[in-house]
Each structure stands twice: as structure tokens, then as C-alpha cells.
Amino acid sequence: MDRQVKKNSGPGLKGLPMELLESIETFSKQLGISRIALVGGAVRDSIMQGTCENNPNEIKDIDLVVEGSAIELASFLHVHLGNSRVTELHIYPIYDTAEMKIDGWSFDLASARVETYSDFGENPQVTNSDLESDLARRDFTINSIAFDCSLGVLIDPFKGKADLSNGHLAFLHPRSVAEDPTRVIRGARYGARLKFELTPSALQQVRSTLIDWPWRWQHGDPIEIAPPALSTRLRLEFELLLSNEPWEDALKKLQSWGALSMLDKKLQQDKNLVRRINWAARLGVEKLTALVAGAEDSLNLGERLKLARHEIKNLEDSQKFEIKLLNLSLEENLSLWPASRWCNEIESNNLRPQAVALCICKGIPMWKQLLGWWGRWRKIKSPISANKLIDSGWEAGPELGEKLRDLRYEEIDRLISRKYIPLRRT
């Protein structure tokens, strides 16, 4: 079925499938669920489409909160709507949540819940509750607005609609950042995307919390004891920021708030951060890895964030190679090296292209020569193939390999000395 939007339905809501929401609410009553509400980004963005100049993109995902079992409702909808309308369904019993696609719309269903924190930065303990308690656990007032599908009214206990009109990002309570510091990263994402700013009290909370540092882990402590909000969940938020948002603006906001100190104090002061990540985008390096590469101890930070093992390896190899080049530069002028010497130095260390690209992103001395290898030199082959050498009397073995390497190096120097071969930027 086509994605149809019933216009001018609901109090100030636009861009939503109101008829489908009415059908879901009707099915929920048949199941015995007394209350179901539209919450989060869909409500926020729908209101903005009707009232604000900074309109977000088309609404793609819809969050529903159920006072009851979200899984039971999802299964009930699947049975009654059928496979032709419900084209995807994923159930998560541990969290009593479900993801499904109905009539082309993506829905996340969750049971209304309240969250309590045993310690700051830890994962919260979740218990079922009501809609009002669910709204109170959220990050910003603009995300704590709900549309009660049963009553057909907006519920706005924290005046989020006013903050939407004023372009404000306000936390719900004084412990928001201490309980979950990843809320600051989300604030930068929303701020960059919607052109919103933290309220003075929210900015003060960010800065004072980072100064107080209420978490049981501190920089220099074993990474194993870092709470999830300063490790895995922090990584996930930065991955979202760098992949789906105007990340340059978001990172500038985080630096202006002092928030990059959650990662590393050197990154907080890093003036080359944007350049490094822009180069990463050109060279196919993971943006988060490029961000981490500028840290005082990039390997430690990478381990804390639990980056993929191959990304840790790239960080380690690029760091070792940078140190090696620094030591070599004390003995000789690297700028006088021919292209073949650079190829030999890189390839004899078994450096992967991504590790070399990371050195380029970091802008280390002689990065232009590394760029030459990455962009073209490594792709130049020997003008004579192994088969032709064997036909001329060479035997297969190490000596043949060395001969092919020497012929390749000669070809590289011949081409480079004849005419500079620039990198084709992508």
C-alpha cells in the first residue's frame, strides 16, 4: 500500500499517516491496551513541519509507546494486517520492543517504562510504567512531547513545544548529563541538524558536570571499568553523528561546550580535527577512527570505545610508521627519497593502505609522498610479467620476486621522474 498521509489531522501535526495510526489505536483497544502514544522525533519533526522555519527532513521512523506489551501489540498487528501490509517484523523480548514496517512506514514499538541508574554512566534499569513516566526519562524537552492516539491530544509536560518554537535544547532535569553523558552528543546532533542551541542552564549543566566528572572512571584508569556511556554507547553516538548529521557543525558545538574532553583532552583543543576527518572521507577511512587518531593516546581511546579490531590495528600501524619516519628524518633528508624508496619503506613494513591513509589524514610530515603512494605508485606494476621472465630463463622463487620488485621500482621512478602523476581525488 502507498504511504498515504492524512493532512491537517491531529493538533498541529503534519507528515504523519494519521489514518494508519487510528487503525493501530483501534487494534490496540481490541487487544485490551488502554493507551498508545506517538512519541519522540516523529512528534517533534511533525510539529516543526507545521510551525518552524527549520524544517527537518521527511519523517521516516515512528516511535510508539504502549501502556502494555509492545510485543503483543506488534504480533497482533501482524496477524490482523497480514504480510502484504506488514513487510518486516523484529521482536526483542529482552526489552519488550518491536520493529516493524507497515504500509512502508517504519515503526518502533516500546512498552512505556521508567529508568533508574545504579550509578552515573551505567546502563539504566528499566521497569514498565505509564506514558508520563516514559516522557520524563527522555533527553530533551523537544523529545518529551507525545501525541495520545487514544485521546487525540498532545501531551507536553515539559513545555517542549515552546522550546521547539524558540530553537532551544533543554535537559529535563539537573542530573541528565551525569546519568547519561551521551545525551550531550545527541544534543550536538540535534543542534547541528535543527540549528538549535543549548539553553544557558543546559550549557551550564554540561560544563559543570564535565568539571565535576561524577563517573567512577577517569582518564588514566583501566578501560575495563569505564561505564557504557563513556565507552560503547559513546562510540555509537559518535558513529551516528559522523554518518548521519552535519558533523562539522556538531563537532564545533561539542568543542565549544568542552564536551570532547569526554574522549580526550587533546581532542578538545584539536584545531585540525575537521581537516583530518575530511581527508578520511576522501580516502575511505572510518571517520571515527580519524577522529580518535588525534587523541593523546589513540590506542587507549580506541580500546575504550571498542573500535573494530582492524581499526585498532590501523591506529597502531600508523602510529608506529609515523615514529619510524620521525627517527629516519633525524638521519637523512626524506624529501630526497625517490618514489621507489617510499614504496619500499611502506611495503616492507606490510602497511595496509588504510594505515597509510590514516597517516595522510593526520597530516604528518611527508604526507604528500604517502599520498603519492596511496593514490598511484602502489598501483604501478612491473613492465615485464613473471611469465615473461620465466620464458627468458628465470626460475620461480625468491630471486624472481626480487627481480620483479626491482623492475617495478625502476618503472615507478621512470614514470615519476618523467612526469609527476597527481592523485585523482574522489
N, C-alpha and C positions, 0 to 999 in steps of 0.2 A: 504493500500500500504506500502511496506517496506521502511524504512528510507534509502534512497539512497543518497550518497554524490558524487558529480561530482568533481573529483580530478583535481588539477592544474588549477582551474578556478579562475579568479579574481587575482588582483595583490598581490601575497603572501598570499592568504587566503587558509586555509585548514580546513577540517572537517565540511564544511557547505553544505547544499542542494542547490547548485547553480542553478540547473535546476528548482527547485521549486521557488527559488527567481526570476528567469527570468519570470516564469509564473505569479507570483504575480505582477511583474512590468508591464507585458503586460495587465493584468486585470485592473491595476490602470490607465493606459492610456485610456482604454475603458471607464472608469468612468470619465475621464477628469482631473485626477490628473497628474500634470506635473512632480512631483519629489517624489521619495520614496527612503529611505536610510536605510541600516543596520547600527546600532549604538551600542555603549556600550560594555558590556562584551563579546558578541559574536565576535565582530571585534577584540577586544583585545586578546582573547584566540585563535582565529583563526590565527592571526599573530604569536603569541607565538609558536603555534604548528609547524610553519614552520621555525622560526628563533631563538628561545631562548632555552636554556638548561632547564630552569624551566618550563616545560610544564604543564599547568593546566589539570584538568580532562576533559573528553569528554564534548563537548558543548551540553547543554541540552535546554537552553532557548535562543530565538532570539528576539531582540528588533528591531522594525521597526518604523521609524519616517516618517510621511506623511506630505507633504505640502498640506494640505486639511483636510478633515474629516476622521479620523481613523475609526469611527463607520460606515460611509458609505462604506468605503473600506471593512471592515470586513463583513458587511452584503452582499455586492456584491460578495465577495469570497465565502461565504456560499451558495449563490444561484447558482453560476456557478460551484463550485466544488462538491457540494452535500454532503449529510450526510455521505456517505461512506468515504470521504476524510476529511471532517471537522467533527471531532468526538466531539469537545467541542467548545462552543462559549459563552462568557460572555461579556455583554455590560455595560459600565459605562458612562451614558450620562453626569453626572456632570463634569467629567474630559475629556470627548471626547476620551476615551480609550477603548480598547477591548482586551480580552484574548481569544485565540483560539488554537486548536490543529489541525494541518494539516499534514496528512501523518505521524503521530506520533511525529512531531516536535511541541514544544510549542512556540507560538508567542505572544508577547505583541506589540500591535499597539497603537501608540500615535500620536496625531497631533503635529507638530512642534510648540514649544512655547518658550516664554521668561518669566522669573520670576523676579519679583521685590519684595523687602522686605520693608514693612512699618516700621518695627523695627527689630533689630537683634534677631534671635532666633525664630521669629514668622513663621507661615506658609506663603509661598510666594503667591503673587497674580499672576495669570497666564493669559497670553494673547497669542493668536495664532501668530506665526511668521514664520520665514524661518529656514532652516536647520542650517545655520551658527550660528544664534542666539541660537538655541537649543543646539548646541555643546558648546557654550560659557557659558551656565548656569550649566554645569556639575561639578563634584567634582575634578577629577584629569585629568591631560593631557592624561594619558593612557586610559581614558574612553571617551575622546573627539575626537576619530577617527571615521570616518564614511566611509562606502562603498556606494557610489552613484549607486544604481541599474539601474538608467536610463542611466548614462554615463559609468558605469563600471570602475570607478576610485575611489581610496582612497582620502578622504579629511582629511587633518591633519593640521589644522590651528595653533595648539599649540605644534607641534613637539612631539606628544605623542609617535610616533613610535620610536624615538630616546630614549625617557625615558624607553620604553619597553626594548630596547636592553641593556640599562645601569642599569636596575633594580631600577629605580628612581620613587618615588612618589612625584609629584609636583602639587601644587594647581594652579588653573587657574588665580587667582587674589589676591591681598593683603587682601581682606575682606572675603575670603572664609570661614574661621573659625568663624569669628564674625557673618556672616549671618546665618551660619548653623553649629553649633559645632558638630553635629552628623557626619560630614564629617571626623572628627578625628577618630571616632570609625570605620568608613568604612576603613580609612587608615590603622588601625591596622589589620583589617580583610584581606585586600589585602596584607599587608606586611607579615603577617604570612603565608598566603596561597601561595603567589608567591615568598617569600623570597626577597622582595623588601624593600628598606629603604627610609625614607623621605629625600628629598634634604635638604641641610643646610638651605636654605631660607624657606622651608616648615616647618622644625622643629622650626626655629626661630619664624615663624608666630604662630605656636601652643603655644609655651611658652609665647610669648609676649601678645597674646590675652588672655590667661588664667590669666596672671598677671593683665592686664588692666580690665578684666571682664566687657565687654561692654554691658551685658544684664541687663535688668531692674530689674530682680530678683536676689537676693543674698542669700547665706546661712543664715538661720535665719528668712528670710521673710516668710509671709504666702505662703503655697504651691500653693494656688489657683491662684496666679499671675505668677507662673513660666511659661515661654513660652513653646510651644510644643517641641522645640528642646532640652529643659532641663527637659522634663517630658515624655510624651507619646512616642514621636519619639525617645528619648534617650533609653527608655525601649526596643522598637522594635529593635534598632540596637544592643543592648547588647544581646537580645534573639537570634538574628541571629549569633552573634559572638560566643555565648556559645553552639549553637546547630550545626552549620554547618562548623565551622572553627577549625584550630589548636589553640584552645582558650588559652592554656598556653602561647604560644609564643605571641599571640595577647595581652594578659593582661600584660605580661612583657614589651612589647613595650609601652603600654599606661602608665605604671608606669614610665618607663624611660623618657617618654615625659612630665611627670607631669600631664597627662590628666585625671587620675582617680579622681583628685580634682573636676571634674565636678559632680561627685557623692558625694564625701565626703572626707575631708582632712585625716581622719584616714585610709580610704581605700588606699589612695595614698601611705601611709607608711606601709601598712599591709604586713608583711612577711609571714603570714600564709594563705594568700589568696588561693594559689594553693592547699594546703593541704585541706582546707575547701571544695573547690569545688570538688576535687577528692573524698572525702568522700561522698559528696552529690550525686555524680554519682553512688557510691556503694549502697547507702541507698535509692535511689529513690526520693531524694529531688530535687526540681527545682534548677538548678544551679544558676539562677539569684537570687533566694531567699537566697541561701547560700552566694552569694557574698554580698548582701545587709546586711546580718546578722552581718557582721563585721564592719558596719558603727558606727559612734559615736552615732547617733540617727537612728537606723534601721527602726523604725516605721515611722518616718517622711519621710525618704528616700523612703520607700515602698509606702507611700501615694503619694509622689510626682511623682513617676514612674507609679502610678496607677496599682500596682500589684493586682492580683485577691484577692477577699475578704478572701478566705480561706488561702491564703499565708500570708496576713497581720495577720490573726488570729494565724497562726503558729509562726510568728515572735513574736507576743505579748505573747503567752503562753510560748514559750521557754525562753523568757526574764524574765517573772515572775518566772518561775520554777528555773532558774539559781539564781535569787536573793534569793529565798526561801532556796535553798541548801546552799548558802553562809551564810545566817543567822543561819541555823541549824548547820553549821560547827563551828560556834563560841561557841556552847553549848555542842557539842558532836563530837566524832570521827566517821565520816560517814564510814570510811573504815572498821569499826567493824560491820556494819549493815549486817544481814543475807539477803539472796536474797529476802525472803518474805517481809522484811521491805521495800526494794526498790520497790517491786511490789505494796505494799500498798500505799507507798508515791506517786508513779506515777499514779496509777489507781484511788486513792481517789481524785486526782486533775482533773480527767477526761481529762488527756492529750492524745491527738491523737498521734499515732505512728510517724507522720511526725514532730510534735513539739519536741518529744524526739530525733528523728533523727537529727534535727537541732541543738540541744544541743551537740550531739556527734560530728557533723561537726565542731562546734565551738571549740571543744576540751576543754570544761570546766572541772574543777576538778571533779574527779569521773566519767569521761566519759566512762570508761571501764565497770563500773557497769550498766550504762544506756545502753551500747551496749549489755550487757548480757540480759537485759530485752527485748530490741528490737529484738534481734536475736533468743532468745529461751524461756526465762522464761515466757513471756506473752502467749506462746502457750501451756504451760503445763496445763492440766485440772485436776480437782478433780478425784481421783481414783474411787470414788463412785458417780454414777449419781444421779440426783434429783429423778428419778423414783424409784431407789432402796431405797433411804432414805424414800420416801413416803410409799413404801411397808413395810418398817420396822417400820412404826408408826409415822413418821414425817408428819406434816401438811404443806401444801403450805402456804407460807407467808414470811415475813422478816426474821424470825428465821431460816427458811430453807436456805435462801440465805446466811446468815452469816455462817451457818454450812458448806455449800459448799465452801465458801471462805476459811474458816479455814482449811478444808481438802486439798484444793488446795495449800495453803501456806505450809502446812506440807509436801506435796508431793514435792513441789519445793525445800524446804530446804533439804529434804531427798536425792533428786537426786543430788543437787549441792554439799552437804557435802560428798556424796559418791564418786562422780567423777565430775570434772569440765567439763561442757558442752560448748565447744568453739563455737563461731559463725561461721557458714558456710558462708564465704564471696562470694559474687557474683560479 
